[in-house]
Amino acid sequence: MPVRNLILAGNKDMHQSFNQRVHFYYCILVALKMHAKSKKSGGVRGKNNFLLKWLRKAQDNNIFHPDITSEIEWLRGKIIQAGYDTDLEPMLDFVYATAKRAEDLKNAD
């Protein structure tokens, strides 16, 4: 296989992995919005408990592509490190919005 084809194949794989990350953050934000609508939301602490459980289930059930495992582990660590009373939803919104803009720019090429 010529080098050019290898590079193009690599770019496609990288682009696919990036799209999977955008999809993952979209899913987690939708799950958070649905949780917030429930009567059991429990404020920031409840939101973080929900996130930790959601992330664990996503990882245990292999819901997302294996490339997302590092994102799941990083997020779980971030929640634990930041503390249960720290609202990380704004950070998740920012990560998603930034990734979505980059994806849109990439798709425009």
C-alpha positions in Angstrom: 0.0 0.0 0.0 1.5 3.4 -1.0 2.4 5.8 1.8 -0.3 8.3 0.7 -3.0 5.6 1.1 -1.7 4.8 4.6 -1.8 8.4 5.6 -5.4 8.8 4.2 -6.5 5.7 6.0 -4.9 7.0 9.2 -6.7 10.3 8.8 -10.0 8.5 8.4 -9.4 6.4 11.5 -8.4 9.5 13.5 -11.5 11.3 12.2 -13.7 8.4 13.1 -12.2 8.3 16.6 -12.9 12.1 16.9 -16.5 11.6 15.9 -16.9 8.9 18.5 -15.7 11.3 21.2 -18.1 14.0 20.1 -20.9 11.4 20.2 -19.8 10.3 23.6 -20.0 13.8 25.1 -23.3 14.4 23.4 -24.7 11.2 25.0 -23.4 12.1 28.5 -24.9 15.6 28.2 -28.3 14.1 27.1 -28.2 11.7 30.0 -27.4 14.6 32.4 -30.3 16.6 31.1 -32.7 13.6 31.5 -31.4 13.0 35.0 -32.0 16.7 35.9 -35.6 16.3 34.9 -36.1 13.4 37.2 -37.4 13.9 40.8 -34.3 12.3 42.2 -31.7 14.7 40.7 -30.2 15.6 44.2 -28.3 18.7 43.2 -24.6 18.7 42.2 -23.8 15.8 44.5 -26.6 13.7 43.0 -25.5 14.7 39.5 -22.0 13.5 40.2 -23.1 10.2 41.6 -25.3 9.7 38.6 -22.4 10.5 36.3 -20.1 8.1 38.1 -22.7 5.3 37.8 -23.4 6.2 34.2 -19.8 6.1 33.2 -19.2 2.8 35.0 -22.2 1.2 33.2 -21.0 2.6 29.9 -17.6 1.1 30.5 -18.7 -2.2 31.9 -21.3 -2.8 29.1 -18.9 -1.6 26.3 -21.6 0.8 25.0 -19.0 3.0 23.3 -16.1 2.2 21.0 -12.9 1.0 22.9 -11.2 4.4 22.0 -13.6 6.0 24.5 -12.4 4.0 27.4 -9.7 6.6 28.1 -12.3 9.4 28.1 -14.4 7.5 30.6 -11.5 6.8 32.9 -10.4 10.4 32.7 -13.9 11.7 33.5 -14.3 9.4 36.4 -11.0 10.5 37.8 -11.9 14.2 37.2 -15.1 13.8 39.2 -13.4 12.1 42.1 -10.5 14.6 42.1 -12.7 17.7 41.8 -15.0 16.5 44.6 -18.6 15.5 44.7 -19.8 19.1 45.2 -18.1 20.5 42.0 -20.4 20.9 39.1 -18.6 19.6 36.0 -21.5 20.0 33.6 -20.2 23.4 32.3 -16.8 21.7 31.6 -18.7 18.9 29.7 -20.7 21.5 27.8 -17.4 23.3 26.8 -15.7 20.1 25.7 -18.6 19.0 23.6 -19.1 22.5 22.0 -15.4 22.7 21.2 -15.2 19.2 19.8 -18.4 19.8 17.8 -17.1 23.0 16.2 -13.8 21.2 15.3 -15.9 18.3 13.8 -18.0 20.7 11.8 -14.8 22.4 10.5 -13.3 19.0 9.6 -16.5 17.9 7.8 -16.5 21.2 5.8 -13.2 20.1 4.2 
